[in-house]
Amino acid sequence: MKKVVLLIMGIFVLLFEMNAQRLPLGSKPTKDPCTTEMGFAMLPVAVDTTIGRSVANNDVLWENGDVILVKFMNNAGSQQVRNMIMQHAKIWEQYGNITLKFVPDDTEATNIRIKLGSKLDNHGHNSQLGIKCNNVPQYMQTMNLDTSDFIDYKGYIDQYKNGGPFLQFLRNKGTDFKNYTYNDLFRDVIEYKDPFVKWNYDALRGTTAHEFGHALGLLHEQSYPNGIKWNKDTVYKYYAKYQGWNKEKVDFNVLEASDFFYTNGTTYDPKSIMHYPVQAWQTVDGFTVGSNDDLSDGDKKIIAALYPKDKKVSDLAVPKIEVNNINYGDVKTDNVKKGILIYPSFDIKTSALLGAVYLVARLTTEDGLYYIPTTNANYSWNKMAATYIKLKLLPSTKTSINKGTQKNLELFFPFKEMPDLAGKNVKIEFSVYQDDVVNNRYQKLTFNFLSSPVSVPK
Ligand SMILES: [Zn+2]
């Protein structure tokens, strides 16, 4: 986006010098800002361990040392443009212990999939954050790059002015020069498919590195808490006019910051490749950020801290736990043990850090709509009748719970520990929470899962 501003300024300069074929001033062409979504509400890190910089979402980091498989989709893009994108993506490998392995288009399972598009398809530039890429179905892209934003348009404007094959192309297709606009010219250049296209190398390098920063888990640097004193009114107006964004979208993508984000003990870095450009009129104090097309020292440090080459696990890593293949398993009343036996069934996988989870079975009313309050402190979760188990998990393991014929985990809720429910039907709701000690929170890992009704004997 930043490059575009410069590019646009360049175009204006050229246009003012132009006499032979004057372009009427149309609507101002803009490059789409990066629209990667940052919407994970999370609490700030209480303990910062490494002085680096930048904001990252530590919950979505790949495992240190991972080889991430990347491919281009739909046979799009020339080999030349693909080579440049690969080269600039791999810049991160110099500083972090991570490998971006580009594989052929027909590879069936990959982690990152790049869709190369243009202004004509309107996908812009964006990427899934870190391992969230793995949640995207294989037939869909995890990253969009608009290669028409990487074209150097100056030469075409020059041809438009002084004559050349591009002007001839426009004449041949019967162009209406009277009402011709910048956007028309951009679209015509895309359609022209010049085999000798000249690239805006800064835009290509900067945007590619920025989007791969997201793919490795980095967030927008302007989200750094109190990094920028925005002039909100002018920012809303600008994005409404040129991007058609409403207030919420501007808040979300540009202004919102982010007490929520991990700052990793870092300071705000206006030179970060992950920073949007900022114009003086967008801030109340005239602060600006230019076009950052290269990794800053801070970018190099944070990626080295998140993916260290000299140790197995980053000091900044947080435990990650995945729960899959969940189903209720078995729930039954046991009149000998005098209580309800609950056997949830799922697979659970941990990252390189030790993790702990709470397996929580709450009672609900027979319709499954309400939890049941209790005064029993031992059998409650947030003051609602529940039984739970804390499970400590070993690093880098995958465990199947109650998947075989032999049951390996049981939750038990004695009747005498329940509120007075004698003669009533209840349901059991099951969920898994990650005990995120560092952030002093419980993070819910599964959707609620309800059993069939069970009756509590009189
Ligand atoms: Zn971005």
Residues whose N, C-alpha, C, O or C-beta is under 5 A from the ligand:
A	BS01	ZN	C34 T36
